[in-house]
Amino acid sequence: MCGIVGYIGKRQAAPIILEGLSRLEYRGYDSAGIAVYDGERINIAKAAGRLKILEEMTHNGETLSGFVGIGHTRWATHGVPNTVNAHPHYNKSETIAVVHNGIIENYIGLRKMLKEKGYEFVSDTDTEVVAHLIDYYYKGNPLEAITKVLHRVEGSYALGVIFAEHPDQLFAARKDSPLIVGQNEEGCFIASDVPAILKYTRQVTYVDNQEIVRLRGDHMHFYTVDEEEIQKESVTIEWDANAAEKGGYEHFMLKEMYEQPKGVADTLLPRIKDGEVVIDELNMTDEELLSVKKIYIVACGSAYHAGVTGKYVLESLARISVEVDLASEFRYRNPVMEEGAMVIVVSQSGETADTLAALRESKKRGFKVLGIVNVVGSSIAREADSVLYTWAGPEIAVATTKAYSTQLIALYLLALKFARVRKTVGDKEFAGMLDDLKKLPDQIEMLLSNKNHIQKFANRYIGAKDIFFIGRGIDYAISLEGSLKLKEISYIHSEAYAAGELKHGTISLIEEGTLVAAVSTQPELFAKTISNMVEVKARGAFVLAVTNEGNIEIEKAADYVIYIPETNPCFANSLAIIPLQLFGYYVAVGKGCDVDKPRNLAKSVTVE
Ligand code: F6R
């Protein structure tokens, strides 16, 4: 959500900034802008729509000459996505330029105060308040002005600021919105995420909450909001720059679906040792695990869907009570939490505002929080008591696939760990489950190789108005994710229903030819789900079934069947989701949608 890039150094800033912004396109945005100091003044270029428009307008940055600058891709929150509201924003004399990611929650009061002092606003954004407020406090010392502003603003921010009077400096600050800084021999960089600057440096420093950075061409200084200088360690980014490239695939989403076998293997295999599940990162003894009375899983979107699966699997294997919550609900519902409970937050980005708030709320109440996180060094990873990393690698497509698949693995491993200490599965059954887990990467590979059939089937539905997904138990969790994958990238209305619930209202939407995808991977529920399939078929639905190899009985109730290979029913989600991801993808491709950057969506939802 919003991307920030800034540069100060020996090279022309604009091309570096534009290139960096293009690496952040995955975050979701609807306008873009750049400000560069040219030796006399700060010049700003902005455009609504894709970054390409800004690149063309500035001849890939050539028309904006200068060695210090900031750029931004905006995901509109306050004010429509037009050129005026795009960042950067100036102060009134155009000597200060600001880019911002986050929300200034008290901007209305600040705007009123500034207006009374004679400031005029040209945009509807909360960010413009920051530009004028810096101007208001600026008496020649930029650091002092910024710290004063940070004491006045409430909400979340990652900021990039340049001053015409101090062209040898670039400022950055952060609270609850991601921001990193990096350096090489030719200059210093700020960015919302690593891919933006990975081409230039692998040494990055994560800016923490309420810290300010002063960057010059050859060094960086870090300060608290009280202007005290602090020392910070940089980290080396290990992953390969190619991991954030399309590598010959038409879309990042397709590439990332194909990376699932590797992500699953990387997340799983190092944690199986000598026939046991070993999760050192938990930092909990068997006695401590045994003392956990209840588990709360809190997350958003697909990560929440992984959590729903986690609930079924943990309850089934470890016989422990699990409550799953949407983070946006959990944080405000004042939940009654049982003593001795453990909280698990699940997040690919590790920056999702609601999930982070849920983590903080849980910690405030004295609960230990485990983060299942993909992005190393992200806010959730840093604030959780312990972190179980999913090793999916960088995920660029807005619609998650490989991160979701690795979240499932992390939750299975936890379920098995709990099951082991609680002695709720026998040795033989446990060993069989580990064998089944180890087979998943190859089985996923096999399902992916079936993509042409699914593409053919998907092409029939590019004109669909509504598509329904039904399932029971874990199959319901799979349906939730299958439905979200389809709707978020193809813009076809879709709903997922617990199969038994459909006839309590929603079945009235089924018309002649409506596609209903029925997921049926849980043997003890086969007969029940078949009854629900028959019900919708009788009302004209075309039924696609996703079921286990050998369950040919289902062909009597389905019009089209996709079979998944044999595995323990607890792990069926990892297989059944693959054809549903492919289905959503190919429907969207068939419709000509912008698959990697669906409208209105952002990869990392850093505002609530
Ligand atoms: C959907 C999707 C989102 C995310 C959700 C949480 O494809 O990607 O629903 O799952 O925004 O994001 P993270 O996992 O980064 O907390």
Residues whose N, C-alpha, C, O or C-beta is under 5 A from the ligand:
A	BS01	F6R	C300 G301 S302 A303 V346 S347 Q348 S349 G350 T352 V398 A399 T400 K603 V605
